Amino acid sequence: MDNVYVVGVGMTQFGRLLDTDIKTMTREAVDAALVDARLGTNDIGAAFFANASQGHMEGQHMIRGEIALRSMGIGGIPVFNIENACASGSAALNLAISHVKAGESDVALAVGAEKMYSRDRERMFAVFDSAWDVRDKEIRDRLIELGKSVEPPPGTMSDKPYSVFMDVYAAFSRSHMKRFGTTQRQIAAVSAKNHRHSVENLLSQYRAAYTVDEVLAATPIAYPLTVPMCSPVSDGAAAAIVTNEEGLKRLRLDKPRAIRVLASVVQTGSDRSPSEIEKHCTALAAARAYDRASVGPSDISVAEVHDATAMGEIIQIENLGFCAFGDGGAISERGETSIGGRIPVNPSGGLESKGHPVGATGLGQVHELVTQLRGEAGPRQVEGARLAIAENGGGLHGIEEAVACVTILGR
């Protein structure tokens, strides 16, 4: 039971899908994954449904997965509802992997769906207010305090409503700038790269290319972040189907297209000081994942990381060991993380451009990496991709993500 494979992936368009409900998005993503795997709904032994916002947005606080999946004919099986903030999709995949590895069933479905965009902007952004300890009334001020060493220039802080997490990412950015000399231009280079990548992704929310100068000149959110550097609010769904060796044989699945799961690690944060960056929960999760997969950062061909902002990508490529701590901005500006570079990151366009429907985000990353490893990514294909890593974080606790999920896949 040790070997687990992703045999099918599916994803909807990410974007502002005002006229599409969660049931419809779920059906579209799951149907695409079933077609990709050449399976039917009756072949699924268990389902793990990821969603973070439906309770807040629609009042559907319970049995979300049972309702969404029954509407497309999936019933009579265990269905588990997973909420882990922005890491919900990856957490669902981790549990699906564990399920088939344990032999509870041969085939399991992980699907994430999110309906977040609303004309009521205040309600829409309020969904993020519970992604940290709501009883800690000083958490926002304490996190923003991390960036106090760099004063935002006049006119670089928006007075329009946006996610409070952008203030926090801005503080992380200013802290990184002060400690390592990272520049706003380097952060903009990450954004320009991801928007450039998304031009070739038909399912991306945005498909317009930006130059570094255009990113810098765009509407400010919270210094040093401008609008193109920040992930949008998105709707969408993504799904992955996993199986073990027994399932591959029994269902006569196409093994050459099956992508092996080499590691799937979920790590929660711990108490640490801001200076102990080597103890960041993602760095610890990555170390565990590399050890489990018997590979290292230099072996990875392509990565999808959680760039809720461009600064997020810089932090995470450092945590994943693609460069030394503090060098993420420099290698991004040099083009090392572009397609054709030393370690292509976010060939899908990332959260900044592909979109960020919270519960679907981690599975959207897996959709991209499976496509890359199969050599089916078309104009955005990373040549010779054989090993891939996904990093997906969720919420905030202390001074870092509340949870980090790291997945390593291989041909």
C-alpha positions in Angstrom: 0.0 0.0 0.0 3.0 2.3 0.2 2.9 3.6 -3.3 0.2 6.2 -4.0 -0.5 7.8 -7.3 -2.4 10.8 -8.6 -4.4 9.4 -11.6 -6.8 12.2 -12.4 -6.9 15.9 -12.0 -9.5 18.5 -12.9 -10.0 22.2 -12.5 -12.5 24.9 -13.3 -11.8 28.4 -14.6 -10.7 30.5 -11.6 -12.3 33.9 -11.4 -15.3 36.0 -10.5 -18.0 33.4 -11.2 -21.1 35.3 -9.9 -23.6 33.1 -11.8 -22.0 29.7 -10.9 -22.7 27.9 -7.6 -20.6 25.6 -5.6 -22.4 22.4 -6.8 -21.8 23.3 -10.4 -18.1 24.1 -9.8 -17.7 20.9 -7.8 -19.3 18.8 -10.6 -17.1 20.4 -13.3 -13.8 19.8 -11.5 -14.7 16.3 -10.4 -16.1 15.3 -13.8 -12.8 16.6 -15.4 -10.8 14.5 -12.9 -12.8 11.4 -13.6 -12.5 11.8 -17.3 -8.7 12.4 -16.9 -8.4 9.2 -14.8 -10.9 7.2 -17.1 -13.0 6.4 -14.0 -16.7 6.7 -13.1 -18.3 8.0 -9.9 -18.9 4.4 -8.7 -15.1 3.8 -8.6 -14.6 6.4 -5.8 -14.3 4.8 -2.4 -14.1 8.0 -0.3 -14.2 11.8 -0.8 -12.5 14.6 1.0 -14.2 18.0 0.4 -12.3 21.2 1.1 -14.0 24.5 1.7 -13.4 27.4 4.0 -15.9 30.2 3.3 -19.3 28.7 2.5 -20.5 29.0 6.1 -19.7 32.7 6.1 -20.8 33.5 2.6 -24.0 31.3 2.3 -24.8 30.0 5.8 -24.0 26.4 4.8 -21.9 25.7 7.9 -22.3 21.9 7.9 -22.3 18.9 5.5 -21.0 20.9 2.6 -19.3 18.0 0.9 -22.2 15.6 1.2 -24.5 18.2 -0.4 -22.2 19.2 -3.2 -21.2 15.7 -4.1 -24.7 14.1 -3.8 -25.9 16.6 -6.4 -23.6 14.9 -8.9 -24.4 11.4 -8.0 -21.7 10.6 -5.5 -23.1 9.1 -2.4 -23.1 5.9 -0.3 -19.4 6.5 0.6 -17.5 8.2 3.4 -17.4 12.0 2.8 -15.2 14.2 5.0 -15.4 17.9 5.2 -12.0 19.6 5.5 -11.3 23.2 6.6 -7.7 24.4 7.0 -8.0 27.9 5.8 -6.0 28.5 2.6 -4.4 25.0 3.0 -7.8 23.2 2.9 -7.3 21.6 -0.5 -3.8 20.3 0.3 -5.0 19.0 3.6 -7.8 17.2 1.8 -5.3 15.6 -0.5 -3.1 14.5 2.4 -6.0 12.7 3.9 -7.1 11.1 0.6 -3.5 9.8 0.3 -3.5 8.5 3.8 -6.9 6.8 3.2 -5.7 4.8 0.2 -2.3 4.1 1.7 -4.1 2.5 4.7 -6.1 0.4 2.3 -9.5 1.8 3.5 -10.3 2.0 -0.2 -8.4 1.8 -3.5 -9.5 5.2 -4.9 -10.2 8.5 -3.1 -11.2 11.9 -4.3 -9.9 15.2 -2.9 -11.9 18.2 -4.1 -11.9 21.8 -3.1 -14.5 24.4 -4.1 -15.0 28.0 -3.0 -17.5 30.7 -3.8 -15.9 33.8 -2.4 -16.5 36.7 -4.8 -19.4 39.0 -3.9 -20.7 42.4 -4.8 -20.8 43.0 -1.0 -17.1 43.8 -0.7 -17.2 44.3 3.1 -18.7 40.8 3.6 -16.3 39.3 1.1 -13.2 40.6 2.8 -14.6 39.8 6.3 -14.3 36.0 5.5 -10.5 36.3 6.3 -11.1 37.8 9.7 -11.4 34.3 11.3 -8.1 32.9 9.8 -6.4 33.7 13.0 -7.3 33.7 16.7 -10.4 35.8 16.9 -10.0 36.1 20.7 -6.6 37.7 20.3 -7.6 41.3 19.9 -4.0 42.5 19.4 -2.8 40.0 16.8 -3.2 42.4 13.8 -1.3 45.2 15.5 1.4 42.7 16.7 2.0 41.3 13.2 2.0 44.8 11.6 4.6 45.8 14.2 7.0 43.5 12.4 7.2 46.0 9.5 7.6 49.1 11.6 11.3 49.5 10.7 10.5 50.7 7.2 8.2 53.7 6.9 5.7 53.5 4.0 6.2 56.4 1.6 3.3 58.8 1.2 0.5 57.6 -1.0 1.4 53.9 -0.8 -1.4 52.7 1.5 -4.9 52.2 0.0 -7.9 53.6 1.8 -10.2 51.1 0.0 -11.3 47.8 1.6 -9.1 44.8 1.1 -8.1 41.7 3.0 -6.4 42.4 6.3 -3.9 39.8 5.3 -2.4 42.2 2.8 -1.4 44.5 5.7 0.3 41.5 7.3 2.1 40.5 4.1 3.2 44.1 3.7 4.7 44.0 7.2 6.4 40.7 6.4 7.8 42.5 3.2 9.1 45.5 5.1 10.7 43.2 7.7 12.5 41.2 4.9 13.5 44.5 3.2 15.1 45.8 6.4 16.9 42.6 7.3 18.1 41.4 3.9 18.0 44.4 1.7 15.2 43.1 -0.5 13.9 45.8 -2.8 10.4 46.6 -4.0 11.6 46.1 -7.5 12.6 42.5 -6.7 9.1 41.9 -5.3 7.7 43.4 -8.4 9.8 41.0 -10.5 8.1 38.0 -8.9 4.7 39.5 -9.8 5.7 40.3 -13.4 7.0 36.8 -13.8 3.8 35.1 -12.5 1.5 37.3 -14.7 3.7 36.5 -17.6 3.4 32.8 -16.9 -0.4 33.0 -16.6 -0.8 34.3 -20.2 -0.5 30.6 -21.3 -2.9 29.2 -18.7 -6.5 29.0 -20.1 -7.9 28.5 -16.6 -6.2 31.5 -15.0 -8.3 34.3 -13.6 -6.0 36.9 -15.2 -4.0 36.4 -18.4 -2.5 39.8 -19.0 1.3 40.3 -18.9 2.9 43.0 -16.8 6.4 44.5 -16.9 8.2 45.1 -13.6 7.7 48.9 -14.1 4.0 48.4 -14.7 3.7 46.4 -11.5 5.5 49.2 -9.6 3.3 51.9 -11.1 0.0 50.0 -10.3 -2.5 51.0 -7.7 -1.0 50.6 -4.2 -2.5 48.3 -1.6 -0.1 48.5 1.4 3.6 49.4 0.9 5.5 47.8 -0.8 2.6 45.9 -2.4 0.6 47.0 -5.4 -2.5 45.4 -6.8 -0.7 43.0 -9.3 1.5 41.7 -6.4 -1.6 40.5 -4.5 -3.8 37.5 -5.1 -7.4 38.4 -6.0 -10.6 37.1 -4.4 -11.7 34.1 -6.5 -14.3 31.5 -7.2 -13.3 28.0 -8.5 -12.9 24.3 -7.9 -10.1 21.8 -8.4 -10.0 18.0 -7.8 -7.5 15.1 -7.7 -8.1 11.4 -7.6 -5.6 9.2 -5.9 -5.1 5.4 -5.8 -2.8 2.7 -4.6 -1.0 -0.1 -6.5 -4.1 -2.3 -5.9 -6.3 0.2 -7.5 -4.0 0.7 -10.5 -4.1 -3.0 -11.2 -7.8 -3.6 -10.4 -9.0 -0.7 -12.5 -6.4 -1.2 -15.2 -5.4 2.4 -15.1 -2.9 4.1 -17.4 0.3 3.8 -15.3 2.5 6.0 -17.6 0.1 8.9 -16.8 -0.1 8.2 -13.1 2.1 10.5 -11.0 3.6 9.1 -7.9 3.2 10.9 -4.5 6.7 10.9 -3.0 5.7 12.9 0.1 2.7 14.7 1.6 3.5 16.5 4.8 1.2 18.7 7.0 3.0 20.8 9.6 1.4 23.3 12.1 3.4 26.2 13.4 5.2 26.6 16.7 6.2 29.4 18.9 9.4 31.1 17.7 11.0 34.5 17.5 10.9 36.5 14.3 14.7 36.0 13.9 14.5 32.2 13.9 13.5 32.0 10.3 15.0 28.6 9.8 12.3 27.3 12.2 9.5 28.6 10.0 6.8 25.9 9.7 7.2 25.6 6.0 10.9 25.2 6.3 10.4 22.4 8.8 7.6 20.8 6.6 9.9 21.0 3.5 12.7 19.3 5.4 10.4 16.4 6.4 9.1 16.1 2.9 12.5 16.0 1.3 13.6 13.4 3.8 10.6 11.3 3.1 11.0 11.5 -0.6 14.8 11.0 -0.4 15.4 14.1 -2.6 16.7 17.6 -2.0 15.9 21.1 -3.3 18.4 20.8 -6.1 16.5 17.7 -7.5 13.2 19.6 -8.0 12.3 20.5 -11.5 9.3 22.8 -10.9 7.4 24.3 -8.0 4.0 25.8 -7.2 4.1 27.9 -4.0 1.6 29.9 -2.1 2.1 33.5 -3.4 -0.9 35.2 -1.7 1.4 38.1 -2.4 4.7 38.3 -4.4 6.5 38.6 -1.1 4.9 35.3 -0.1 6.7 33.6 -3.0 10.0 35.1 -1.9 9.6 33.8 1.6 8.5 30.3 0.5 11.3 29.7 -2.1 13.7 30.4 0.7 11.8 28.0 3.0 11.9 25.3 0.3 15.7 25.7 0.1 15.9 27.0 -3.5 18.3 29.7 -2.2 19.7 30.9 1.1 17.5 32.9 3.4 17.4 36.5 2.2 18.3 35.6 -1.4 14.8 35.0 -2.7 14.4 38.5 -4.1 17.7 38.4 -5.9 17.2 35.1 -7.6 13.7 36.1 -8.7 15.1 39.4 -10.2 17.7 37.4 -12.1 15.1 35.2 -13.7 16.1 31.9 -12.0 12.4 31.2 -11.0 11.0 31.8 -14.5 10.2 29.1 -17.0 13.5 28.3 -18.6 15.4 29.3 -15.4 17.1 27.2 -12.8 14.0 26.4 -10.8 10.7 27.5 -12.4 8.2 28.6 -9.8 4.5 29.0 -10.4 4.3 28.3 -14.1 0.5 28.4 -13.7 0.7 32.1 -12.8 0.4 31.4 -9.1 -2.2 32.8 -6.8 -1.4 36.3 -7.9 -2.7 35.7 -11.4 -4.2 32.2 -11.6 -6.5 33.1 -8.7 -7.0 32.1 -5.1 -10.3 30.3 -4.3 -9.1 29.3 -0.9 -10.4 25.7 -0.6 -9.4 24.9 -4.1 -6.0 26.6 -4.2 -3.8 23.6 -3.0 -5.5 21.2 -5.5 -5.1 23.8 -8.2 -1.4 23.7 -7.6 -1.4 19.9 -7.9 -3.4 20.2 -11.1 -0.6 22.3 -12.5 2.2 20.0 -11.3 0.6 16.8 -12.6 0.1 18.5 -16.0 3.8 19.6 -15.9 5.1 16.1 -15.0 3.0 14.5 -17.8 4.5 17.0 -20.3 1.1 18.3 -21.1 1.4 22.0 -20.2 1.9 23.3 -23.7 3.5 26.7 -24.1 4.2 26.9 -20.3 5.8 23.5 -20.1 8.9 23.2 -18.0 11.3 21.1 -20.1 12.2 17.7 -18.7 10.1 18.1 -15.5 10.5 15.0 -13.4 10.1 16.1 -9.8 7.7 18.7 -8.5 6.9 20.3 -5.2 3.8 22.2 -4.0 3.8 24.5 -0.9 0.4 25.6 0.4 -0.1 27.6 3.7 -3.2 28.4 5.7 -4.2 31.0 8.3 -1.9 32.8 10.7 -0.9 31.8 14.2 1.9 33.6 16.1 4.1 35.1 13.4 3.7 32.6 10.6 1.1 30.4 8.9 -1.0 28.3 11.2 -0.4 25.3 8.9 1.8 24.4 6.0 1.3 21.6 3.5 4.2 20.4 1.3 3.6 17.8 -1.4 6.3 16.2 -3.6 5.3 14.4 -6.8 7.4 12.5 -9.3 7.1 10.8 -12.7 
